[in-house]
Amino acid sequence: MRDFLAIYGLELMLLICSVFIIWVGLRSKKSLIKHLFFNISAIFIVLFILELYLTIDNIPQSKIEYQEPYYTTNPELGYGVSDSSFSARATKSWIKSGEEIYDAYYSFADGRRVTPGSDTTSQRYSIFLGGSFTFGEGINDTETLPYYYNQLYSQKRNIRNYGFHGYGTHQVYTIAKNHLATDSALHASENVEIFYWFIDPHILRANGYSPWDQKSIRYIVENGKLKHTGTFDEQKNTHSLVMKYWKFVWTNSGIFTRIKPRVASRQKELELILRLIKETDQLLREQGFEFTVLVQNTTGSDTLFAKHYKDVRKRVLLYLEEQGIQFIYVNEALLKDRQDVGLFIPGDGHPTDEFNKRLADLIYNVF
């Protein structure tokens, strides 16, 4: 029932409103009232048709299957993996044809993805933060950015990949604050360099617009300061039942999906992202660690998303420059040739091993 309401909740509400308004209009004895209510109902019917079209258009055409479930709850990050050592097979395929999109194996240990060849005895650390791009979704352990980066150092770096599916800037800050800044091994090391792979959707994730990430820590900017205010779920629970139902339906609707870029463009949402990145940078630099943000546009061919995120990205880059935060604009440095193929998994959009290899070379040569 919950899944049905998430998909068709807004259509159901609009349809009920349309029927009710038409019914009121039919019962009215005044011609003016009839015309008024019929015109109002037409608006709801148009919205109903639009929402239904967008919902159908957004129905997933592919599916991901895991050999074994490996997600677990995490009181700090909302979700993640257990500390045990294990491997999982992930496959993605088209629903209609059954054709394979990717088939990969993920290895885990200590709550993170394993990077083969990492020298755990080395006192020189390279740490990677971010979401599925950093994690290496759809590719094997020996095809991720952390892996290729370590190969350039002849496997002499101590690599940690904290990236995970769906993580955002709020999880990056939480990891930096609760784990990296308090890690005695890092403080005793010779060198620690930390990379955060930032992509457009992180703006929405950090502001609580991801349905899968409602149990993670919520931050707000209050009186110019970053403040922890429980989880996104806890914030929802302060609303009335009607408001909670409306927010659930609205944020899962097709119409909202199309206007999310505008939401991300608002000053409030952007201010939180910028503050989280700044606090992360300050926190890590206070520990003597090097911090670099890899900024990437992931809107692809979606012109609506690209239009709004383009402005947001400019403001992010300008802010990083003004604050003296080290960064690389991946699109400008690596994706100038629009005809370049083989850099993203067809039918999926995540970076391929070739992309990660090129990005590793870029970072290595810059620093």
HELIX and SHEET records of a PDB file:
HELIX    1   1 ARG A    2  ARG A   27  1                                  26    
HELIX    2   2 SER A   31  ASP A   57  1                                  27    
HELIX    3   3 SER A  132  PHE A  135  1                                   4    
HELIX    4   4 ASP A  141  GLU A  143  5                                   3    
HELIX    5   5 LEU A  145  LEU A  152  1                                   8    
HELIX    6   6 THR A  169  ILE A  175  1                                   7    
HELIX    7   7 ALA A  176  LEU A  180  3                                   5    
HELIX    8   8 SER A  184  HIS A  187  1                                   4    
HELIX    9   9 HIS A  202  ALA A  206  1                                   5    
HELIX   10  10 PRO A  211  ASP A  213  5                                   3    
HELIX   11  11 PHE A  232  LYS A  236  1                                   5    
HELIX   12  12 LEU A  241  THR A  251  1                                  11    
HELIX   13  13 GLY A  254  ALA A  264  1                                  11    
HELIX   14  14 GLN A  267  GLU A  286  1                                  20    
HELIX   15  15 THR A  303  GLN A  323  1                                  21    
HELIX   16  16 VAL A  330  LEU A  334  1                                   5    
HELIX   17  17 ASP A  353  VAL A  366  1                                  14    
SHEET    1   A 4 SER A  62  TYR A  66  0                                        
SHEET    2   A 4 PHE A  86  TRP A  94 -1                                        
SHEET    3   A 4 GLU A 100  ALA A 109 -1                                        
SHEET    4   A 4 ARG A 112  ARG A 113 -1                                        
SHEET    1   B 2 THR A  72  ASN A  74  0                                        
SHEET    2   B 2 GLY A  78  GLY A  80 -1                                        
SHEET    1   C 5 ASN A 158  ASN A 161  0                                        
SHEET    2   C 5 ARG A 124  GLY A 130  1                                        
SHEET    3   C 5 ASN A 191  ILE A 199  1                                        
SHEET    4   C 5 GLU A 290  GLN A 296  1                                        
SHEET    5   C 5 GLN A 326  TYR A 329  1                                        
SHEET    1   D 2 ILE A 217  GLU A 222  0                                        
SHEET    2   D 2 LYS A 225  THR A 231 -1                                        
END                                                                             
